Amino acid sequence: MTATTPPDCDVFIAGGGMAGLTLALALDQAGLDVVVADAQAPSTTLAPHFDGRAFAIAFASFRMWKALGLGADLEPVAQPIEEIMVTDGRPMGGVRRGGPSLLHLHFDREEISPGPEGEPLGYMLENRYIRLALDKAIRERSRVRVIAPMGVAKTEVDATGATVTLTDGRTLRAPLLIGCDGRGSLVRRQAGIRTVGWPYPVTAIVCTVAHEKPHGGVAHEFFLPEGPFAILPLVGNRANVVWMEKHAVSRALLAMPEAAFLAELKRRFGDFLGDVRLEGPRFGYPLSLQLAERMIAPRVALAGDSAHGVHPIAGQGLNMGLKDVAALAEVLADAAALGLDLGDPHVLERYQRWRRLDNVAMGLATDFFDRLFSNDIAPLRLARGVGLALVNRIGPARRFFMTYAGGAAGALPKLLRGEALAA
Ligand SMILES: Cc1cc2nc3c(=O)[nH]c(=O)nc-3n(C[C@H](O)[C@H](O)[C@H](O)COP(=O)(O)OP(=O)(O)OC[C@H]3O[C@@H](n4cnc5c(N)ncnc54)[C@H](O)[C@@H]3O)c2cc1C
């Protein structure tokens, strides 16, 4: 295939995870012809217990999904987050042994969005429902072509476009190739974009539990010396638990018989929500920080985890990817409206300027928070306790954190304001 071969589509997206499929829908809304290839079979990614994760979705990210027509499918399964309780040093299981920790921070949505019509701080959404909604929207309401299961094996670029070789040997050509292919991104590697980062000594254990009493939409994050322990409300009397421990401890916990694991879990979880039982399997995720040195290369752009994999301490990884998606879709829609080449370096530069600094800042902030909270050194314990107490007492600081975590700070792309992209 050569530079004179006509393109098969306007944009080729490698990777049909949540960033890739959301981007495909957004570009389709803007009137572009999109092909997505994903290495995994839909029967795997749409299975009920696919990877056990549920995501804290910022209210701005949720607005984008609504603007892309996913509202009717997502709203019934999205648990609004009404309050967030951040507590230093003591899990709920420890409450009985000496009362709740005084070092806490409380975010309440009433403060930034009062009244019954106000937006919550965010939503908890199970991965399986997001994937089902994206899959349905792509199949029923878009012209996006998805090729799966099908890996991208090789990518090459020349002056007029990118040529992608699929694992079955087929080749496809587009003026622009977008890598939404996750942390191990082949697109990133083949474009010669290096990464900086480091592994964390912990694995996140993720599981879903059912409990007796209603959670009231309150998310809890306890900063224990080993790492955070989060109880995140799901629809119904259910919660997603994200529990971080050193690798060896996590391995042992993941391998334990269910009853022994549940007993360990309850020691940390406590009984404030009544009795707790496991719903489905446990999953382990070793954690690392990984930031791409650039988000663009000739005829190539990166979005989502291919550009930045961060510590899940603040539940921001996917939200960062969705911000990339909203900015990139707007940049490409504007370029198409002006009749510009979608792979033009100036077009791609505009995208990188919009997103890179925010991504690096968030990646480093999550790293800083992890270091600050994941240890038991006395002066640090004191400093973070004072920090939490200060932010808790200062209204504008609290509101700043809530707005930033909600994804509504900075120059917001249209989709994050809930506005559709014109075709
Ligand atoms: C424990 C944990 C909890 C988290 N909680 C939150 C949270 O609450 N909120 C939040 O915002 N984020 C959270 N995150 C982060 C979030 O999971 C990721 O940021 C997000 O899943 C990244 O999505 P993505 O689409 O960019 O990449 P991925 O989900 O990794 O998708 C990449 C896709 O590319 C495909 N692919 C890979 N290579 C190829 C190839 N060569 N050819 C074709 N296809 C390919 C894969 O099959 C996959 O479908 C959490 C992460 C962890 C580990």
The ligand as an SDF file (V2000), in Angstrom:
LIG
                    3D

 53 58  0  0  0  0  0  0  0  0999 V2000
   -8.2940   -0.7040   40.0350 C   0  0  0  0  0  0  0  0  0  0  0  0
   -8.5550    0.4270   39.0970 C   0  0  0  0  0  0  0  0  0  0  0  0
   -9.5910    1.3100   39.3440 C   0  0  0  0  0  0  0  0  0  0  0  0
   -9.8350    2.3730   38.4870 C   0  0  0  0  0  0  0  0  0  0  0  0
  -10.8370    3.2530   38.7910 N   0  0  0  0  0  0  0  0  0  0  0  0
  -11.0330    4.3170   38.0000 C   0  0  0  0  0  0  0  0  0  0  0  0
  -12.0830    5.2560   38.3190 C   0  0  0  0  0  0  0  0  0  0  0  0
  -12.8080    5.1180   39.3090 O   0  0  0  0  0  0  0  0  0  0  0  0
  -12.2520    6.3220   37.4790 N   0  0  0  0  0  0  0  0  0  0  0  0
  -11.4590    6.5040   36.3920 C   0  0  0  0  0  0  0  0  0  0  0  0
  -11.6380    7.5210   35.6840 O   0  0  0  0  0  0  0  0  0  0  0  0
  -10.4760    5.6280   36.0620 N   0  0  0  0  0  0  0  0  0  0  0  0
  -10.2450    4.5430   36.8250 C   0  0  0  0  0  0  0  0  0  0  0  0
   -9.2760    3.6500   36.4940 N   0  0  0  0  0  0  0  0  0  0  0  0
   -8.5050    3.8480   35.2430 C   0  0  0  0  0  0  0  0  0  0  0  0
   -9.2250    3.2340   34.0280 C   0  0  0  0  0  0  0  0  0  0  0  0
   -9.4490    1.8590   34.2440 O   0  0  0  0  0  0  0  0  0  0  0  0
   -8.4100    3.3940   32.7500 C   0  0  0  0  0  0  0  0  0  0  0  0
   -7.9310    4.7110   32.6610 O   0  0  0  0  0  0  0  0  0  0  0  0
   -9.2720    3.1030   31.5120 C   0  0  0  0  0  0  0  0  0  0  0  0
   -9.7990    1.7920   31.5700 O   0  0  0  0  0  0  0  0  0  0  0  0
   -8.4620    3.2600   30.2300 C   0  0  0  0  0  0  0  0  0  0  0  0
   -9.2960    3.1000   29.1070 O   0  0  0  0  0  0  0  0  0  0  0  0
   -8.6520    3.0510   27.6390 P   0  0  0  0  0  0  0  0  0  0  0  0
   -9.8220    2.8370   26.7260 O   0  0  0  0  0  0  0  0  0  0  0  0
   -7.7610    4.2030   27.4140 O   0  0  0  0  0  0  0  0  0  0  0  0
   -7.6900    1.7760   27.6550 O   0  0  0  0  0  0  0  0  0  0  0  0
   -8.0440    0.2360   27.8550 P   0  0  0  0  0  0  0  0  0  0  0  0
   -9.2390    0.0560   28.7090 O   0  0  0  0  0  0  0  0  0  0  0  0
   -6.7670   -0.4130   28.2820 O   0  0  0  0  0  0  0  0  0  0  0  0
   -8.4310   -0.2720   26.3990 O   0  0  0  0  0  0  0  0  0  0  0  0
   -7.4680   -0.5250   25.4010 C   0  0  0  0  0  0  0  0  0  0  0  0
   -8.1050   -1.3820   24.3360 C   0  0  0  0  0  0  0  0  0  0  0  0
   -7.1550   -1.5410   23.2790 O   0  0  0  0  0  0  0  0  0  0  0  0
   -7.1710   -2.8840   22.8430 C   0  0  0  0  0  0  0  0  0  0  0  0
   -5.8520   -3.1580   22.2520 N   0  0  0  0  0  0  0  0  0  0  0  0
   -4.6460   -3.2000   22.8610 C   0  0  0  0  0  0  0  0  0  0  0  0
   -3.6730   -3.4560   21.9730 N   0  0  0  0  0  0  0  0  0  0  0  0
   -4.2730   -3.5720   20.7540 C   0  0  0  0  0  0  0  0  0  0  0  0
   -3.8030   -3.8240   19.4430 C   0  0  0  0  0  0  0  0  0  0  0  0
   -2.5050   -3.9970   19.1780 N   0  0  0  0  0  0  0  0  0  0  0  0
   -4.7250   -3.8670   18.4430 N   0  0  0  0  0  0  0  0  0  0  0  0
   -6.0480   -3.6900   18.6870 C   0  0  0  0  0  0  0  0  0  0  0  0
   -6.5390   -3.4410   19.9110 N   0  0  0  0  0  0  0  0  0  0  0  0
   -5.6690   -3.3850   20.9330 C   0  0  0  0  0  0  0  0  0  0  0  0
   -7.5030   -3.7010   24.0810 C   0  0  0  0  0  0  0  0  0  0  0  0
   -8.1080   -4.9330   23.7120 O   0  0  0  0  0  0  0  0  0  0  0  0
   -8.4730   -2.7790   24.8210 C   0  0  0  0  0  0  0  0  0  0  0  0
   -9.8200   -3.0430   24.5050 O   0  0  0  0  0  0  0  0  0  0  0  0
   -9.0210    2.5610   37.3310 C   0  0  0  0  0  0  0  0  0  0  0  0
   -7.9820    1.6700   37.0710 C   0  0  0  0  0  0  0  0  0  0  0  0
   -7.7450    0.5980   37.9420 C   0  0  0  0  0  0  0  0  0  0  0  0
   -6.6230   -0.3590   37.6410 C   0  0  0  0  0  0  0  0  0  0  0  0
  1  2  1  0
  2  3  1  0
  2 52  2  0
  3  4  2  0
  4  5  1  0
  4 50  1  0
  5  6  2  0
  6  7  1  0
  6 13  1  0
  7  8  2  0
  7  9  1  0
  9 10  1  0
 10 11  2  0
 10 12  1  0
 12 13  2  0
 13 14  1  0
 14 15  1  0
 14 50  1  0
 15 16  1  0
 16 17  1  0
 16 18  1  0
 18 19  1  0
 18 20  1  0
 20 21  1  0
 20 22  1  0
 22 23  1  0
 23 24  1  0
 24 25  2  0
 24 26  1  0
 24 27  1  0
 27 28  1  0
 28 29  2  0
 28 30  1  0
 28 31  1  0
 31 32  1  0
 32 33  1  0
 33 34  1  0
 33 48  1  0
 34 35  1  0
 35 36  1  0
 35 46  1  0
 36 37  1  0
 36 45  1  0
 37 38  2  0
 38 39  1  0
 39 40  1  0
 39 45  2  0
 40 41  1  0
 40 42  2  0
 42 43  1  0
 43 44  2  0
 44 45  1  0
 46 47  1  0
 46 48  1  0
 48 49  1  0
 50 51  2  0
 51 52  1  0
 52 53  1  0
M  END
$$$$
